[in-house]
């Protein structure tokens, strides 16, 4: 194998490894984005369970005190509004985090391609200098 062949092989391998690295980083960031969304949904499930438990306790307390459901309706509606607001905030935060991860993944992929192109160009330049 001559030096020319070695230069070409080195450039091709370097370019390929840079692109592969970018692809792997993008995949990892996309996985992190999905994990952020799943964590938010788990948090929402926990909040829903806590709200349901709190409302059941309130209903039982009000029933045992002789108050009607109509009399505690404003309290329950307030709890529900806070819950809905919390859920919107959790989802918005998770979506924002997921977008940041996806953006970082796209950047990593782009940088891998740019670095690969640079290594190819460097190899071509070195090859042309041998002639």
N, C-alpha and C positions, 0 to 999 in steps of 0.2 A: 504494500500500500504506500503510495507516494504522499508527499507532504500536501499536494493539492487535494487529494482525496480526504486526508485527515482534516484539513481545514473545512472542507465542505461538510463532512460528517459532524464535526464539532459545531458548526453553525446551525445545522439542521436540528441536532439534538438539543442545543441550547434554546433555539426558538420553540421547539416542541415542548420542552420542559417548562418554559415560561408560560406558554398558553395553557398547559395542563394545570399549572399552579394556580393561575387565575380562575380556571374553571372550578377547581376544588375549593378555593376560597369563596367563590360565589355560591356554591352548593352549601357550604357551611353557614354562610350568612342567611341563606334562605331557610335553612333548618332553624336557626335562631329566631327568625321572624315567625315561623310557625309555632315555636315553643312559647314565644311571647303571647301570641293569640290564645294558645291553649291554657296558659297560666291565667290569663284574664278570664276566660270562661270558667275555670275552676274557682276563681275568686267570686265570680258572679253567682255560681252555684252555692257557695258558702254564704254569701250575703242573702240570697233568696231563702235558704234554710233558716237563717237567723231571723229574718223578717217574719217568716211564717210562724216560727216559735214565739216570737214576741207578740205577734197579733193573737195567737191562741191564748197566751197568758193574759193579755189585756181583755180578751173576750170573756175568759173564765172569771176574771176579777170583777168585771162589770156585771156579769150575770149573777154572781154571788152577792153583789151589793144591791141588786134590785134595779140597777140602771138599765135602760133600754139600749138597744143597738143604735138607735137614732141619736141618742145623747152622746155616744162616743164616736160617731161618724166623723166629725172634724179631726179628732185625734188620729184615727185610722187613715184618713185621707192625707194628713200631714206626713205620717210615716211612709205612706205609699209614694208621695211626691219626692221625699228625701231618697228613698230607695231608687226610684227611676232616675233621679239626678246622679246618684252614685254609679249606677249601671252605665249611663251615658259617658261619665268621666272615665270609668275603667276601660270601656271599649275604645274611646278616643285615645287614651294613653297607649293602649296596646297597639292600635292601628298606627299611631305615630312611631312607636318603637319599631314595629314591623317594617314600616317604610324606610326608616333609617338603616335597618339591617339590609334591606333589599338594595337600597342605594349604594351602600358600602360594597355589596356583592357585585353590582354592576361596575363600580369603579375598579374593584380588584380584577375583574374579567378584562376590562379595557386596558388596564395597566399590564396585564399578562400578554395581551395581544401586541401592545406597543413595544414592550420589552422583547417579545419574540421577533417582531419586525426589525428592531434595532440590532439584535444579534444576527439576523439574516443579512442585514446590510453590512454589518461589520465583517462577517465572513466573506461576503462578496468583495468587499474592499481589499481584504487581506489576500484573497485569491488573485485579484487583479494586480496586486503589487508583486506577486511572484512571477508574473509573465514578463 
